[in-house]
């Protein structure tokens, strides 16, 4: 894979994010710039508290930077109003978090259907697409199960399927295997790499997992809210 010939799917420039607390202003992201190329597996690494989750929230439009710009799939996020941003997120970005955030009262199938219904698909179309996605992540026989009837690894696979529902340009994954045991985590990683290889889905993964980070096409190491190093492997 020649990354130099691939278009940028995501570009963050001089991003800052600070929070106001009872003790004053707390800077978390301190002038961070980052480029991610389409179709790649990219990792963001760093110790707890360096701003990885905050960064992913900003890059995915869940939060806005105090200053700086984020351009995703050709759109400038920082200038969008909340309505436009919400629609853009649902159509363009998939999210996978450390905790699956599935809705307990809904089946696996219904959880995957939700983003499709929000995007305006009719129920039959949403159902067919959700069934295809659950089949893709190896859960064809779990469609009618509710989250509490699934193992931790299965719950995260449903979360991955949900993230892929609207054919996102990029999936942002925040410690996706952080709550899983080692072998289950590895199976989840294999799924992500398979989806990348077969569908050319772009993944940006914040992780403490050294084995996962080392397999990614690129790695951005963050220290104290800034880019410490950027490594391109392929």
N, C-alpha and C positions, 0 to 999 in steps of 0.2 A: 504494500500500500504506500503510494507516494503522497505523503501528506501535503507537500508543497503545491500539488496540483488541485487540491480540494478547496472548495469555497468555505469561507467562514460562516458558520451557522450562528455563532455567538461571539460578541466582542464587548468587553467591559473596559472602560477607560477611566482611570483615576477615580475609582469608586471609594467613597467614604461613607461610613455609617456610624453615627453616634447616638447614644440614648441619654435622656435626661433622667437622673435618679435623685433620690433624696440627698445624696452626697455630692451632687453636681453632675457634670457632663462626663459620660463614659464613652470614649472612642473604642469601637470594636473593629471596624474595617478602616484602614488608614492609607488610602491612596493606592488601591489595588487595581491592576490591569491584567486582563486575561483574554486570550483568544482560543476558541474551540472550533475545529474544522469538522465539517459535515461528515457523517458516517464513521466517526472515530469513537473509541472508548477512552475517556479522559478521567483521570483521578485527581481529586483535591485531597491533600493529606496535611496533617499537622496535629499537634496535641489538642486535648480538650480545651475549649475556651479561646481558641485562636480566631474564631469567627467563621468556621466552615459552614455551619447551618445558616447563619445570618447571610453569608454570601450567596448560598443557593436560593434562599428566599428572595433576595434581591434580583438574582439572575432570572428567576422564574416569574417575577412580577408579583410575588406575594407580599413584598415589602419594597419601599422606595429608598434609594440612597439619600443621604444628607446632601451629598453633591457627587458629581460624576455622571457618566452616561452608560447605559446598557442598550445594546442593539442586538435583537434576537430575530432571526429569520427575516431580516430586512426591515424590521420595524424598530423605531426608537421607543423603548418602554417608558422612559422617565417623563415623557411629555403626554402620556395617555391619561385620560380621566378614568375613574374607577369602573364605570360601566364598560368602556371599550377594553380596558385591561382585563376584566373578568372574562369577557368573550374571547379575547386573544389567548388567555391562559388555557381555557377549556379546549380551544381548537388547535393549539400549537405546542403546548407543554404537557408532558406527563410527569407526575410526581410519585415517587416511592419513598416512604419514610421508614425510620427504624421500627416504629410501631405501625401496624398495617392500616389503622383507622377505617376498617370496614364497618359497615352498619350492622349491628348484631341482629336486628329484626328482619334482615333481608337475606336471601340465599346468595350463594356465590354468583349465580347468574344475574340476579337482580342488582347486586353491587356493581358488576361490570357494566350493566345496562345504564346505570345512572348518568354517567357523563354523556352517553349517546342521546338519552332523552333530554338532558339539559341543552344539548346542541340542536334539538329540534327534530331528531329522527323519530319516525313512528315506531310503535312498540314492536311490530313484527321485524322490521329492519334491525332494531336494536337487539332483539333477542337472537337473531341469526348471527349477527356480528359478535355478540358476547359469547355465544356457543363456540364459534370458531376460535376466539381468543383463548377460552378456557381449554379447548382441545390443544391449542398451540403450546400452552404451558403445562400440559400433561394432566389436566384435571377434568377430562371428559366425563368421568364417573362421579364427579363431586359437585355438579352444577346445582343440585337441589339442596346441598348442605349449607347450613348457616355457619358463620365464622367459628362459633364455639364448638362445632362438630368437626372442625378441621385442625390438623396439627399446625405448629408454628410455621413450618416450611410451606405447607399448603396455603395458609393465610397470606403469606408473602407472595406466593405465586398468583393468587387472586388479585392482590394489590398491583402486581406487575401487569396482569391482564387488563385491569382497570386503567392503569396508566397509559396503555397502548390503544385504548378504545377509539379515540378520534384520530388515529394515525399521526401522533405528534411529530414535530420536527426534531424534538429533543426530549429525552427523559432525564430528569434530575433525581438522583437517588441519594438520600441522606442516611448513611450507615445502614444500608438495606439488610445486611445480615447481622447487625449488631446484637439482636436478641435471639439469634439462632446458635445452636451448637456447631462445632467445627464442620462436621460432615454435612449437616443440613445446609450450612452457609455455603459450602463448596458447591453443592448441587444448585443452589440459587445463582451463584456466580456463573456456573456453566450455562445456565439458562440465559443469563444476560448476554454472555459472549455469543451464544448461539443466535439470539435475536439480532444482535449486531451483525454477525456474519451473513445471516440469511436475508434479513430485511433492510440492512444498512441503517438501522436505527442508531442515532447518536445518543450516547450515554455520558453524562457527567456525574461521577460518583464521589461523594465525600466519604472517606473511609479511614479507619485506623488499621485496616487489615493489610499487612505488608504484602502478603501473597497476592491479593487482589490488585493492589496498586501496581505491583511489578509486572502484571500481565497487561496492563492498559497501554494504549498507544502513546499516551502522554501523561505526565504527572506534574501538578503544580503544588509545590510545598509552601505552606503558609506558616509564618512565624510572627507573632505579635501583630496580626492584622494586615501584614504585608506579604507580598510574594518573596519568599526566600530563594527559591530556585524553580526553574521550569525545565523538565526533562522530556525530550522527544525520543521515543524508542523505535518508532517505525512510521 
